[in-house]
Amino acid sequence: MTDLTGLYVPLITPFTEQGALDDSALEQLAHRVVDDGATGLLALGTTAEAPMLTEAERARVLAVCDRVCTDRAVPLVVGAGTNDTARSAAALADLRQYPQVRAALTVVPYYVRPGGAGVVEHFRALAASSPVPLLIYNIPYRTGQAVTWRTMAELAMTPGIAGVKHAVGAVDDDTLAMMAGRPPGFSVLCGDDLYTSPLLALGADGAILASAHVRTAEFASLIRLWRDGAAEEARQLGHRLTHVARALFAEPNPVVIKAVLHRLGQIPSPVVRLPLVQASEAATAAAMCVAAG
């Protein structure tokens, strides 16, 4: 089973001023976050505006990220899957051609709200055919489908399921039950930037953090400190980084992150694709105040 630990940065997709995918800027950004301490990369997540990319563009993003991860000998996680089981299985099968992919981030079926039994059968079917282990993306405020620890516990024991990206918007009863009762080998990665430090304090293995495009080294250090038991230093750093996450998520992700990276000269433009619109000047200015530390 894949051991998922540390910091994964879910890369944005850089666009030119004309709105075209900029492969070179993506490659440079990928190398930079690895240089700054990221354990690995996540390609084609929500932060990448994946639903707004064409099939050809998604293939180009994957090719760039796979090449960087090969060059740097770091793991690659790829977002793959929708609310349809058959199409999700087909997307997962396509990952065979990318040698650095260590896991697929696969979202809980959204909108249809299939219930706990449906969630379990969806992931069991995908795990049985996927060429790589699955990382369940549990984000109920986007999917409309709550997943209790009772349901997640069934999935945690399923061969081919490596863990969960946990983004429930709270440290709730199910979170506490999961952290106390998860089986060995089932990784928990925090996916809610504001709750990173509390979840790490409870024993999470790492995090997938859009905010870590900025001050990457400090987010990587936060994970190491909690895992090393340096609680007081980790707590203080976590408090500081909460301000960063709050500023970068002041408007829909990833619009503020892109605006900040553009201001820092790391991507060619702040352009996003509809239905997203570019970050306001107020949000960008506020985020710039915390971006440099």
PEURZI-V417301 format. One record per pair of residues at least 24 apart in sequence whose ideal C-beta (glycine too) atoms are under 10 Angstrom apart, sorted by sequence separation. I is the first residue (numbers start at 1). GAP is how many residues later the second one is. If there is no record, write none. Layout:
# PEURZI-V417301
i=<I | I>
gap=<GAP | GAP>
This chain:
# PEURZI-V417301
i=<9 | 41 | 76 | 77 | 78 | 80 | 81 | 82 | 83 | 85 | 106 | 119 | 134 | 149 | 150 | 153 | 161 | 162 | 163 | 164 | 165 | 166 | 167 | 168 | 170 | 171 | 175 | 178 | 179 | 200 | 202 | 203 | 252 | 255 | 256 | 259 | 260 | 263 | 264 | 8 | 9 | 40 | 41 | 43 | 75 | 76 | 77 | 78 | 79 | 80 | 81 | 82 | 83 | 84 | 136 | 142 | 148 | 149 | 152 | 153 | 156 | 157 | 161 | 162 | 163 | 164 | 165 | 166 | 167 | 169 | 170 | 179 | 197 | 200 | 201 | 215 | 219 | 251 | 252 | 254 | 255 | 259 | 260 | 263 | 7 | 43 | 74 | 75 | 76 | 77 | 78 | 79 | 80 | 81 | 83 | 104 | 119 | 133 | 134 | 135 | 136 | 138 | 139 | 141 | 146 | 148 | 149 | 152 | 156 | 157 | 161 | 163 | 164 | 165 | 166 | 167 | 169 | 176 | 178 | 193 | 196 | 197 | 200 | 215 | 218 | 219 | 251 | 258 | 259 | 9 | 11 | 41 | 73 | 75 | 76 | 77 | 78 | 79 | 80 | 81 | 82 | 83 | 103 | 104 | 110 | 113 | 118 | 119 | 120 | 133 | 134 | 135 | 136 | 137 | 138 | 139 | 140 | 141 | 142 | 147 | 149 | 150 | 156 | 162 | 164 | 165 | 168 | 171 | 175 | 196 | 199 | 200 | 214 | 251 | 252 | 256 | 260 | 264 | 9 | 41 | 50 | 51 | 70 | 72 | 74 | 75 | 77 | 78 | 79 | 81 | 82 | 83 | 84 | 104 | 106 | 108 | 119 | 123 | 127 | 132 | 133 | 134 | 135 | 136 | 137 | 138 | 139 | 140 | 141 | 146 | 149 | 153 | 156 | 157 | 158 | 167 | 170 | 171 | 197 | 198 | 251 | 255 | 256 | 259 | 260 | 263 | 264 | 7 | 9 | 40 | 50 | 66 | 69 | 70 | 71 | 82 | 83 | 85 | 103 | 104 | 105 | 106 | 107 | 108 | 110 | 116 | 119 | 123 | 131 | 133 | 134 | 135 | 136 | 137 | 138 | 139 | 140 | 141 | 148 | 149 | 152 | 153 | 156 | 157 | 166 | 175 | 197 | 212 | 215 | 250 | 251 | 255 | 259 | 7 | 8 | 9 | 11 | 13 | 50 | 69 | 70 | 83 | 101 | 102 | 103 | 104 | 105 | 106 | 107 | 108 | 110 | 113 | 115 | 116 | 124 | 128 | 130 | 132 | 133 | 134 | 135 | 136 | 137 | 138 | 139 | 140 | 148 | 149 | 152 | 153 | 156 | 171 | 196 | 201 | 211 | 214 | 250 | 256 | 257 | 260 | 261 | 6 | 7 | 8 | 9 | 10 | 11 | 13 | 30 | 41 | 48 | 51 | 66 | 67 | 69 | 83 | 101 | 102 | 103 | 104 | 105 | 106 | 107 | 108 | 111 | 112 | 113 | 114 | 115 | 116 | 120 | 123 | 124 | 127 | 128 | 129 | 130 | 147 | 149 | 155 | 156 | 168 | 171 | 211 | 214 | 248 | 251 | 256 | 260 | 6 | 7 | 8 | 9 | 10 | 11 | 13 | 21 | 40 | 45 | 47 | 62 | 66 | 68 | 69 | 101 | 103 | 104 | 105 | 107 | 108 | 110 | 111 | 112 | 113 | 116 | 119 | 120 | 123 | 126 | 127 | 128 | 149 | 156 | 167 | 209 | 212 | 250 | 251 | 256 | 260 | 6 | 7 | 8 | 9 | 10 | 11 | 12 | 21 | 41 | 42 | 43 | 44 | 45 | 46 | 58 | 62 | 65 | 66 | 67 | 69 | 85 | 89 | 98 | 102 | 104 | 110 | 111 | 112 | 113 | 118 | 119 | 122 | 127 | 149 | 153 | 166 | 190 | 201 | 211 | 212 | 214 | 215 | 250 | 251 | 5 | 6 | 8 | 10 | 11 | 13 | 14 | 15 | 23 | 26 | 30 | 34 | 38 | 40 | 41 | 42 | 43 | 44 | 45 | 63 | 66 | 88 | 92 | 96 | 97 | 98 | 108 | 109 | 110 | 111 | 116 | 117 | 120 | 124 | 126 | 127 | 140 | 152 | 189 | 200 | 201 | 211 | 214 | 249 | 250 | 257 | 4 | 5 | 10 | 12 | 13 | 21 | 26 | 29 | 30 | 33 | 34 | 39 | 40 | 41 | 42 | 43 | 44 | 59 | 62 | 63 | 65 | 66 | 88 | 91 | 92 | 95 | 96 | 107 | 108 | 109 | 110 | 116 | 119 | 120 | 123 | 124 | 126 | 127 | 209 | 210 | 211 | 213 | 248 | 256 | 4 | 9 | 10 | 11 | 12 | 13 | 21 | 27 | 28 | 38 | 39 | 40 | 41 | 42 | 43 | 44 | 58 | 62 | 65 | 85 | 89 | 93 | 95 | 96 | 107 | 108 | 109 | 115 | 116 | 119 | 124 | 138 | 152 | 209 | 211 | 212 | 247 | 250 | 251 | 8 | 10 | 11 | 12 | 13 | 20 | 21 | 23 | 27 | 30 | 31 | 34 | 35 | 40 | 41 | 42 | 43 | 85 | 88 | 89 | 92 | 93 | 94 | 95 | 108 | 117 | 123 | 124 | 138 | 197 | 198 | 201 | 211 | 247 | 250 | 9 | 10 | 23 | 26 | 27 | 30 | 34 | 59 | 62 | 84 | 85 | 88 | 92 | 93 | 107 | 108 | 116 | 120 | 123 | 166 | 197 | 200 | 210 | 211 | 247 | 248 | 249 | 13 | 21 | 25 | 26 | 29 | 30 | 34 | 55 | 59 | 62 | 83 | 85 | 86 | 89 | 90 | 91 | 92 | 108 | 116 | 197 | 209 | 210 | 247 | 248 | 10 | 13 | 21 | 23 | 24 | 27 | 28 | 31 | 34 | 85 | 86 | 89 | 92 | 138 | 164 | 197 | 198 | 246 | 247 | 23 | 27 | 30 | 31 | 33 | 81 | 85 | 88 | 89 | 163 | 165 | 166 | 167 | 197 | 213 | 246 | 247 | 15 | 26 | 30 | 81 | 88 | 92 | 163 | 165 | 166 | 196 | 197 | 211 | 214 | 247 | 248 | 21 | 108 | 163 | 165 | 195 | 197 | 210 | 214 | 243 | 244 | 247 | 248 | 13 | 23 | 27 | 30 | 108 | 197 | 198 | 210 | 213 | 243 | 246 | 247 | 13 | 81 | 196 | 197 | 211 | 212 | 213 | 245 | 30 | 80 | 88 | 196 | 210 | 211 | 214 | 243 | 244 | 13 | 14 | 44 | 108 | 194 | 195 | 210 | 213 | 214 | 243 | 244 | 13 | 193 | 194 | 197 | 213 | 242 | 81 | 193 | 196 | 241 | 244 | 11 | 80 | 136 | 138 | 195 | 214 | 240 | 13 | 141 | 193 | 194 | 213 | 80 | 135 | 137 | 139 | 193 | 194 | 214 | 241 | 11 | 81 | 138 | 139 | 192 | 193 | 213 | 240 | 11 | 78 | 80 | 133 | 135 | 137 | 213 | 43 | 77 | 81 | 106 | 193 | 194 | 76 | 77 | 79 | 81 | 108 | 135 | 193 | 11 | 43 | 78 | 192 | 43 | 77 | 79 | 103 | 104 | 107 | 41 | 46 | 103 | 105 | 106 | 40 | 44 | 45 | 83 | 102 | 103 | 105 | 193 | 42 | 44 | 46 | 83 | 40 | 43 | 45 | 83 | 103 | 40 | 42 | 8 | 8 | 10 | 6 | 8 | 6 | 8 | 10 | 5 | 4 | 137 | 3 | 2 | 4 | 135 | 214 | 214 | 2 | 215 | 218 | 211 | 214 | 215 | 217 | 214 | 215 | 213 | 214 | 215 | 214 | 103 | 105 | 77 | 79 | 103 | 105 | 77 | 46 | 45 | 42 | 46 | 8 | 10 | 46 | 8 | 4 | 2 | 3 | 4 | 2 | 3 | 2 | 1 | 105 | 77 | 45 | 46 | 42 | 8 | 4 | 2 | 3 | 2 | 4 | 77 | 1 | 2 | 2 | 46 | 45 | 42 | 42 | 10 | 8 | 1 | 2 | 4 | 5 | 1 | 3 | 4 | 1 | 2 | 3 | 4 | 1 | 2 | 4 | 47 | 1 | 47 | 48 | 45 | 47 | 46 | 47 | 45 | 40 | 42 | 47 | 39 | 41 | 42 | 39 | 40 | 42 | 38 | 38 | 37 | 38 | 36 | 36 | 36 | 38 | 33 | 36 | 37 | 38 | 33 | 36 | 37 | 4 | 8 | 10 | 32 | 33 | 35 | 36 | 37 | 38 | 39 | 3 | 4 | 5 | 7 | 34 | 35 | 36 | 37 | 38 | 1 | 2 | 4 | 6 | 8 | 33 | 36 | 37 | 1 | 3 | 4 | 5 | 29 | 32 | 33 | 36 | 37 | 39 | 1 | 2 | 4 | 1 | 33 | 37 | 33 | 37 | 7 | 8 | 9 | 10 | 12 | 5 | 6 | 7 | 8 | 9 | 10 | 11 | 5 | 6 | 7 | 8 | 9 | 10 | 4 | 5 | 6 | 7 | 8 | 9 | 10 | 12 | 3 | 4 | 5 | 7 | 9 | 10 | 11 | 9 | 10 | 4 | 8 | 9 | 49 | 7 | 49 | 47 | 48 | 49 | 9 | 46 | 47 | 45 | 46 | 7 | 45 | 49 | 7 | 9 | 47 | 9 | 47 | 7 | 7 | 6 | 7 | 7 | 7 | 6 | 7 | 5 | 6 | 52 | 53 | 6 | 52 | 5 | 51 | 52 | 49 | 52 | 49 | 51 | 52 | 49 | 32 | 29 | 33 | 32 | 25 | 29 | 28 | 29 | 28 | 12 | 13 | 25 | 26 | 12 | 25 | 10 | 11 | 12 | 15 | 25 | 10 | 14 | 24 | 25 | 12 | 13 | 22 | 12 | 22 | 10 | 14 | 22 | 14 | 20 | 12 | 20 | 22 | 18 | 19 | 16 | 17 | 18 | 20 | 14 | 15 | 16 | 17 | 19 | 14 | 15 | 16 | 17 | 18 | 19 | 12 | 13 | 14 | 15 | 17 | 19 | 12 | 14 | 15 | 16 | 14 | 15 | 14 | 15 | 13 | 15 | 13 | 12 | 13>
gap=<24 | 24 | 24 | 24 | 24 | 24 | 24 | 24 | 24 | 24 | 24 | 24 | 24 | 24 | 24 | 24 | 24 | 24 | 24 | 24 | 24 | 24 | 24 | 24 | 24 | 24 | 24 | 24 | 24 | 24 | 24 | 24 | 24 | 24 | 24 | 24 | 24 | 24 | 24 | 25 | 25 | 25 | 25 | 25 | 25 | 25 | 25 | 25 | 25 | 25 | 25 | 25 | 25 | 25 | 25 | 25 | 25 | 25 | 25 | 25 | 25 | 25 | 25 | 25 | 25 | 25 | 25 | 25 | 25 | 25 | 25 | 25 | 25 | 25 | 25 | 25 | 25 | 25 | 25 | 25 | 25 | 25 | 25 | 25 | 26 | 26 | 26 | 26 | 26 | 26 | 26 | 26 | 26 | 26 | 26 | 26 | 26 | 26 | 26 | 26 | 26 | 26 | 26 | 26 | 26 | 26 | 26 | 26 | 26 | 26 | 26 | 26 | 26 | 26 | 26 | 26 | 26 | 26 | 26 | 26 | 26 | 26 | 26 | 26 | 26 | 26 | 26 | 26 | 26 | 27 | 27 | 27 | 27 | 27 | 27 | 27 | 27 | 27 | 27 | 27 | 27 | 27 | 27 | 27 | 27 | 27 | 27 | 27 | 27 | 27 | 27 | 27 | 27 | 27 | 27 | 27 | 27 | 27 | 27 | 27 | 27 | 27 | 27 | 27 | 27 | 27 | 27 | 27 | 27 | 27 | 27 | 27 | 27 | 27 | 27 | 27 | 27 | 27 | 28 | 28 | 28 | 28 | 28 | 28 | 28 | 28 | 28 | 28 | 28 | 28 | 28 | 28 | 28 | 28 | 28 | 28 | 28 | 28 | 28 | 28 | 28 | 28 | 28 | 28 | 28 | 28 | 28 | 28 | 28 | 28 | 28 | 28 | 28 | 28 | 28 | 28 | 28 | 28 | 28 | 28 | 28 | 28 | 28 | 28 | 28 | 28 | 28 | 29 | 29 | 29 | 29 | 29 | 29 | 29 | 29 | 29 | 29 | 29 | 29 | 29 | 29 | 29 | 29 | 29 | 29 | 29 | 29 | 29 | 29 | 29 | 29 | 29 | 29 | 29 | 29 | 29 | 29 | 29 | 29 | 29 | 29 | 29 | 29 | 29 | 29 | 29 | 29 | 29 | 29 | 29 | 29 | 29 | 29 | 30 | 30 | 30 | 30 | 30 | 30 | 30 | 30 | 30 | 30 | 30 | 30 | 30 | 30 | 30 | 30 | 30 | 30 | 30 | 30 | 30 | 30 | 30 | 30 | 30 | 30 | 30 | 30 | 30 | 30 | 30 | 30 | 30 | 30 | 30 | 30 | 30 | 30 | 30 | 30 | 30 | 30 | 30 | 30 | 30 | 30 | 30 | 30 | 31 | 31 | 31 | 31 | 31 | 31 | 31 | 31 | 31 | 31 | 31 | 31 | 31 | 31 | 31 | 31 | 31 | 31 | 31 | 31 | 31 | 31 | 31 | 31 | 31 | 31 | 31 | 31 | 31 | 31 | 31 | 31 | 31 | 31 | 31 | 31 | 31 | 31 | 31 | 31 | 31 | 31 | 31 | 31 | 31 | 31 | 31 | 31 | 32 | 32 | 32 | 32 | 32 | 32 | 32 | 32 | 32 | 32 | 32 | 32 | 32 | 32 | 32 | 32 | 32 | 32 | 32 | 32 | 32 | 32 | 32 | 32 | 32 | 32 | 32 | 32 | 32 | 32 | 32 | 32 | 32 | 32 | 32 | 32 | 32 | 32 | 32 | 32 | 32 | 33 | 33 | 33 | 33 | 33 | 33 | 33 | 33 | 33 | 33 | 33 | 33 | 33 | 33 | 33 | 33 | 33 | 33 | 33 | 33 | 33 | 33 | 33 | 33 | 33 | 33 | 33 | 33 | 33 | 33 | 33 | 33 | 33 | 33 | 33 | 33 | 33 | 33 | 33 | 33 | 33 | 33 | 33 | 33 | 34 | 34 | 34 | 34 | 34 | 34 | 34 | 34 | 34 | 34 | 34 | 34 | 34 | 34 | 34 | 34 | 34 | 34 | 34 | 34 | 34 | 34 | 34 | 34 | 34 | 34 | 34 | 34 | 34 | 34 | 34 | 34 | 34 | 34 | 34 | 34 | 34 | 34 | 34 | 34 | 34 | 34 | 34 | 34 | 34 | 34 | 35 | 35 | 35 | 35 | 35 | 35 | 35 | 35 | 35 | 35 | 35 | 35 | 35 | 35 | 35 | 35 | 35 | 35 | 35 | 35 | 35 | 35 | 35 | 35 | 35 | 35 | 35 | 35 | 35 | 35 | 35 | 35 | 35 | 35 | 35 | 35 | 35 | 35 | 35 | 35 | 35 | 35 | 35 | 35 | 36 | 36 | 36 | 36 | 36 | 36 | 36 | 36 | 36 | 36 | 36 | 36 | 36 | 36 | 36 | 36 | 36 | 36 | 36 | 36 | 36 | 36 | 36 | 36 | 36 | 36 | 36 | 36 | 36 | 36 | 36 | 36 | 36 | 36 | 36 | 36 | 36 | 36 | 36 | 37 | 37 | 37 | 37 | 37 | 37 | 37 | 37 | 37 | 37 | 37 | 37 | 37 | 37 | 37 | 37 | 37 | 37 | 37 | 37 | 37 | 37 | 37 | 37 | 37 | 37 | 37 | 37 | 37 | 37 | 37 | 37 | 37 | 37 | 37 | 38 | 38 | 38 | 38 | 38 | 38 | 38 | 38 | 38 | 38 | 38 | 38 | 38 | 38 | 38 | 38 | 38 | 38 | 38 | 38 | 38 | 38 | 38 | 38 | 38 | 38 | 38 | 39 | 39 | 39 | 39 | 39 | 39 | 39 | 39 | 39 | 39 | 39 | 39 | 39 | 39 | 39 | 39 | 39 | 39 | 39 | 39 | 39 | 39 | 39 | 39 | 40 | 40 | 40 | 40 | 40 | 40 | 40 | 40 | 40 | 40 | 40 | 40 | 40 | 40 | 40 | 40 | 40 | 40 | 40 | 41 | 41 | 41 | 41 | 41 | 41 | 41 | 41 | 41 | 41 | 41 | 41 | 41 | 41 | 41 | 41 | 41 | 42 | 42 | 42 | 42 | 42 | 42 | 42 | 42 | 42 | 42 | 42 | 42 | 42 | 42 | 42 | 43 | 43 | 43 | 43 | 43 | 43 | 43 | 43 | 43 | 43 | 43 | 43 | 44 | 44 | 44 | 44 | 44 | 44 | 44 | 44 | 44 | 44 | 44 | 44 | 45 | 45 | 45 | 45 | 45 | 45 | 45 | 45 | 46 | 46 | 46 | 46 | 46 | 46 | 46 | 46 | 46 | 47 | 47 | 47 | 47 | 47 | 47 | 47 | 47 | 47 | 47 | 47 | 48 | 48 | 48 | 48 | 48 | 48 | 49 | 49 | 49 | 49 | 49 | 50 | 50 | 50 | 50 | 50 | 50 | 50 | 51 | 51 | 51 | 51 | 51 | 52 | 52 | 52 | 52 | 52 | 52 | 52 | 52 | 53 | 53 | 53 | 53 | 53 | 53 | 53 | 53 | 54 | 54 | 54 | 54 | 54 | 54 | 54 | 55 | 55 | 55 | 55 | 55 | 55 | 56 | 56 | 56 | 56 | 56 | 56 | 56 | 57 | 57 | 57 | 57 | 58 | 58 | 58 | 58 | 58 | 58 | 59 | 59 | 59 | 59 | 59 | 60 | 60 | 60 | 60 | 60 | 60 | 60 | 60 | 61 | 61 | 61 | 61 | 62 | 62 | 62 | 62 | 62 | 63 | 63 | 66 | 67 | 67 | 68 | 68 | 69 | 69 | 69 | 70 | 71 | 71 | 72 | 73 | 73 | 73 | 73 | 74 | 75 | 75 | 75 | 76 | 76 | 76 | 76 | 77 | 77 | 78 | 78 | 78 | 79 | 84 | 84 | 85 | 86 | 86 | 86 | 88 | 91 | 92 | 93 | 93 | 95 | 95 | 96 | 97 | 98 | 99 | 99 | 99 | 100 | 100 | 101 | 102 | 103 | 112 | 120 | 121 | 123 | 127 | 129 | 130 | 130 | 131 | 131 | 131 | 132 | 132 | 133 | 145 | 146 | 147 | 149 | 155 | 157 | 158 | 158 | 158 | 158 | 159 | 159 | 159 | 160 | 160 | 160 | 160 | 161 | 161 | 161 | 161 | 162 | 162 | 162 | 163 | 163 | 164 | 164 | 165 | 166 | 166 | 166 | 167 | 167 | 167 | 168 | 168 | 168 | 171 | 174 | 175 | 175 | 176 | 177 | 178 | 178 | 179 | 179 | 179 | 179 | 180 | 180 | 180 | 181 | 181 | 181 | 181 | 181 | 181 | 181 | 181 | 181 | 181 | 182 | 182 | 182 | 182 | 182 | 182 | 182 | 182 | 182 | 183 | 183 | 183 | 183 | 183 | 183 | 183 | 183 | 184 | 184 | 184 | 184 | 184 | 184 | 184 | 184 | 184 | 184 | 185 | 185 | 185 | 186 | 186 | 186 | 187 | 187 | 189 | 198 | 198 | 198 | 198 | 199 | 199 | 199 | 199 | 199 | 199 | 199 | 200 | 200 | 200 | 200 | 200 | 200 | 201 | 201 | 201 | 201 | 201 | 201 | 201 | 201 | 202 | 202 | 202 | 202 | 202 | 202 | 202 | 203 | 203 | 204 | 204 | 204 | 204 | 205 | 205 | 206 | 206 | 206 | 207 | 207 | 207 | 208 | 208 | 209 | 209 | 209 | 210 | 210 | 210 | 211 | 211 | 212 | 213 | 214 | 214 | 215 | 216 | 217 | 217 | 218 | 218 | 220 | 220 | 221 | 221 | 222 | 222 | 222 | 223 | 223 | 224 | 224 | 224 | 227 | 229 | 232 | 233 | 234 | 236 | 237 | 238 | 238 | 239 | 241 | 241 | 241 | 241 | 242 | 242 | 243 | 243 | 243 | 243 | 243 | 244 | 244 | 244 | 244 | 245 | 245 | 245 | 246 | 246 | 247 | 247 | 247 | 248 | 248 | 249 | 249 | 249 | 250 | 250 | 251 | 251 | 251 | 251 | 252 | 252 | 252 | 252 | 252 | 253 | 253 | 253 | 253 | 253 | 253 | 254 | 254 | 254 | 254 | 254 | 254 | 255 | 255 | 255 | 255 | 256 | 256 | 257 | 257 | 258 | 258 | 259 | 260 | 260>
